[in-house]
């Protein structure tokens, strides 16, 4: 076993990436409205969702 130390920003980015891959979040993103309130981690979640949407749009073209 080994330990890894990451910065708070990196940790928040990892949390955001995990949240956007969650089945319930994917379901709502495809069929509903997502409301993201203010917060640093939430900002990372919003960025990851935007990146996901841009990637999906590029694939469909």
Rosetta silent file (secondary structure, phi, psi, omega in degrees, C-alpha in Angstrom):
SEQUENCE: XXXXXXXXXXXXXXXXXXXXXXXXXXXXXXXXXXXXXXXXXXXXXXXXXXXXXXXXXXXXX
SCORE:     score description
SCORE:     0.000 S_00000001
   1 L     0.000  147.971  178.418    0.000    0.000    0.000 S_00000001
   2 L  -141.182  159.056  179.179    1.158    3.557   -0.661 S_00000001
   3 L  -108.750  147.269  176.571   -0.040    7.053    0.066 S_00000001
   4 L  -126.808  135.150  176.927   -0.448    9.869   -2.388 S_00000001
   5 L  -106.820  129.368  178.675   -0.687   13.514   -1.426 S_00000001
   6 L  -126.669  160.558  178.940   -2.663   15.817   -3.683 S_00000001
   7 L   -76.429  159.402  176.730   -3.530   19.484   -3.522 S_00000001
   8 H   -56.517  -39.441  179.467   -7.024   20.581   -2.477 S_00000001
   9 H   -63.263  -40.904  178.444   -7.716   21.739   -6.045 S_00000001
  10 H   -66.207  -40.204  177.423   -6.744   18.333   -7.434 S_00000001
  11 H   -61.695  -41.901  178.338   -8.927   16.616   -4.858 S_00000001
  12 H   -65.753  -37.917  177.551  -11.881   18.777   -5.846 S_00000001
  13 H   -64.550  -41.651  177.974  -11.260   17.993   -9.521 S_00000001
  14 H   -63.482  -41.499  176.666  -11.240   14.256   -8.741 S_00000001
  15 H   -60.422  -44.992 -179.579  -14.501   14.596   -6.813 S_00000001
  16 H   -61.772  -43.002  178.769  -16.027   16.466   -9.759 S_00000001
  17 H   -62.899  -40.310  179.091  -14.912   13.796  -12.230 S_00000001
  18 H   -66.843  -42.253 -179.748  -16.413   11.076  -10.038 S_00000001
  19 H   -62.023  -43.080 -177.967  -19.700   12.941   -9.627 S_00000001
  20 H   -69.506  -16.399  177.689  -20.116   13.426  -13.378 S_00000001
  21 H   -93.587   -6.027 -179.566  -19.629    9.683  -13.913 S_00000001
  22 L   -66.739  138.670 -175.849  -22.322    8.709  -11.382 S_00000001
  23 H   -58.261  -42.305 -179.358  -25.298    6.944  -13.011 S_00000001
  24 H   -65.214  -38.077  179.245  -27.914    9.232  -11.428 S_00000001
  25 H   -67.964  -43.413  178.138  -26.087   12.359  -12.577 S_00000001
  26 H   -60.797  -39.793  179.898  -25.754   11.026  -16.126 S_00000001
  27 H   -62.121  -47.613 -179.150  -29.468   10.203  -16.138 S_00000001
  28 H   -66.960  -39.024  179.221  -30.460   13.718  -15.066 S_00000001
  29 H   -60.803  -33.713 -177.405  -28.007   15.338  -17.485 S_00000001
  30 H   -85.790  -18.479 -174.127  -29.624   13.506  -20.389 S_00000001
  31 H  -136.123    3.701 -175.050  -33.245   14.085  -19.421 S_00000001
  32 L  -145.594 -160.881 -179.859  -33.586   16.859  -16.892 S_00000001
  33 L  -113.155  134.949  177.909  -32.316   20.072  -15.420 S_00000001
  34 L  -111.090  128.246  176.618  -29.261   20.283  -13.214 S_00000001
  35 L  -110.685  124.199 -179.724  -28.939   23.137  -10.746 S_00000001
  36 L  -117.472  119.164  179.939  -25.461   23.793   -9.378 S_00000001
  37 L   -86.135  169.639 -177.041  -25.153   26.220   -6.491 S_00000001
  38 L   -63.607  147.302  177.466  -22.101   28.299   -5.685 S_00000001
  39 L   156.130  153.717 -176.105  -19.051   26.634   -4.190 S_00000001
  40 H   -68.656  -46.607  178.189  -15.525   25.748   -5.163 S_00000001
  41 H   -65.011  -38.889  179.138  -16.098   22.017   -5.585 S_00000001
  42 H   -63.914  -32.922  175.759  -19.382   22.741   -7.349 S_00000001
  43 H   -62.419  -40.913  176.703  -17.496   24.981   -9.755 S_00000001
  44 H   -65.515  -38.297  177.505  -15.296   22.042  -10.689 S_00000001
  45 H   -61.843  -45.395  178.915  -18.414   19.904  -11.169 S_00000001
  46 H   -59.402  -43.901  178.451  -19.861   22.552  -13.500 S_00000001
  47 H   -60.405  -44.254 -179.557  -16.608   22.626  -15.496 S_00000001
  48 H   -64.891  -37.591  177.541  -16.583   18.846  -15.835 S_00000001
  49 H   -65.165  -42.826  178.624  -20.210   18.847  -17.017 S_00000001
  50 H   -62.773  -42.485  177.961  -19.402   21.503  -19.618 S_00000001
  51 H   -61.876  -43.371  178.000  -16.392   19.473  -20.785 S_00000001
  52 H   -59.561  -45.643 -177.947  -18.584   16.355  -21.019 S_00000001
  53 H   -64.483  -42.100  179.099  -21.206   18.217  -23.062 S_00000001
  54 H   -64.237  -41.818  179.510  -18.588   19.662  -25.444 S_00000001
  55 H   -63.944  -43.225  179.138  -17.008   16.239  -25.920 S_00000001
  56 H   -63.993  -42.032  179.821  -20.388   14.641  -26.597 S_00000001
  57 H   -63.382  -41.507  178.886  -21.301   17.382  -29.075 S_00000001
  58 H   -64.023  -37.670 -179.045  -18.019   16.923  -30.969 S_00000001
  59 H   -68.301  -32.654 -178.056  -18.601   13.171  -31.198 S_00000001
  60 H   -76.885  -18.864 -178.446  -22.083   13.659  -32.649 S_00000001
  61 L   -79.828    0.000    0.000  -20.847   15.959  -35.443 S_00000001
